[in-house]
Amino acid sequence: MSVSPNYFQQYQDADMDELADVIGDLLQNPITVEDADHKLIAYSSHGDSTDQARWSTIMGRRVPEKVLTRLWKDGVFQELLTQDDPVHIPAKDEVGLGKRVAIAIRRGNDVLGYIWAQEVNRPITRDDDEILRQAAKAAVSRLIQRQGKRKAEEQRRKEFLWELLLGNHHSEAIIRQKAESLQMHLPPSYLICIIEAAGLRLDQYLYPLLMRDKLFWVVDGSQIILLIGLTEPKKEKSNVLIRKVEQFLSDSLGKLETHVSVGQVIAGYGRSYKSYTEIVKSYQEALHVVKIKKLFPREIAGIHGYHELGIYRYLLKCKQWDEEQGYENERLEVLKQYDRDNQTAMQETLETFLDAAGKVNVTAQRLHIHINTLSYRLRRIEEIMQVDLENMNQRTSLYLELKMAKLNEEQ
């Protein structure tokens, strides 16, 4: 078995520009090196053999947003973030990107940056992958030095965002002043959105979208907490902001779900506010949505906004009130006991009927029973519980208490 040569041993003192040129000479193709924010660090010189994406990156000192978004949508970043080997990328002519091979520069689980080799002068084969693997290792120490100051500034911004989320500031003027000192442009209208997924570095997976939408965020365990706002005041701004959030979730959730091996991907967001002394409200509302979605995954599967929760917004408070009063719905207990004694599913029938807003055809279809069978069951439920299902007050009360009963089962 042949041992690969150490391609970069004699370049240990080379800076990033020299290293980019060495990689380019070995692969005989143009090279760009970026940091984790996709800002250009170095690039090799290879004449005029540069496509539009590389040219725009060099001129703008950062990868264009449309290129980042396309690479994210096509799953390229997911591969780069989850493997140590180079990723061979086909051309994406719509965004001016020719064939490329890329590798993440990583230190442990942290991605420090990326090396991109444009495949234009000659094909980059699998045998060339070892050059890129060694190049990524050689670049680590250089990127660590570069990251120090940027990481410190980023950490101060994240600490400030946590202070806001926890309600530690009570003066809008002081908040604005501190944000300005940290070079944080706080949008005039905003809300808090939370995405939760176990086993993923959400900030890395969502990074292209976070950069595209210029978001502030912090990570808390399996959750990423996002401040999403509108950069300019607009008419009907709450609706515009909600559309922006829903679009962000549409772009991100499907991709995340394909990479979650345990549990589910859950997202929720609070109401929009203008004052940053109220950010804690939007945060607590987003947390509430996430908690309710865990308890009722089927019932509110398509809901992400606090304003859309309907009765599910009241359930935890209603349950708390019932517990404080020691209240128990005796009629519901009678129906449960009937099911236990007779091996029937009357409670399920009642809940399905109420979920379907009393539509018997829909209820029968969901339960896979004949409509006559459903009619019989509903009459028996009324007899057993001594209720009138045509009475809206009784129907609403039963619906709430059935959902609260599920809370007791889950918690």
Secondary structure by P-SEA (a helix, b strand, c coil): cccccccccccccccaaaaaaaaaaaacbbbbbbcccccccccccccccccaaaaaaaaaccccaaaaaaaaaaaaaaaaacccbbbbbccccccccccbbbbbbccccccccccccccccccccccaaaaaaaaaaaaaaaaaaaaaaaaaaaaaaaaaaaaaaacccccaaaaaaaaaaaccccccccbbbbbbbccccccccaaaaaaaacccccccccbbbbbccccccccaaaaaaaaaaaaaaaacaaaaaaccccbbbbbbbbbbbccccaaaaaaaaaaaaaaaaaacccccccccccccccccccaaaaaaaaaaaccccaaaaaaaaaaaaccccaaaaaaaaaaacccaaaaaaaacccaaaaaaaaaaaaaaaccccccaaaaaaaaaaaaaaaaaaac
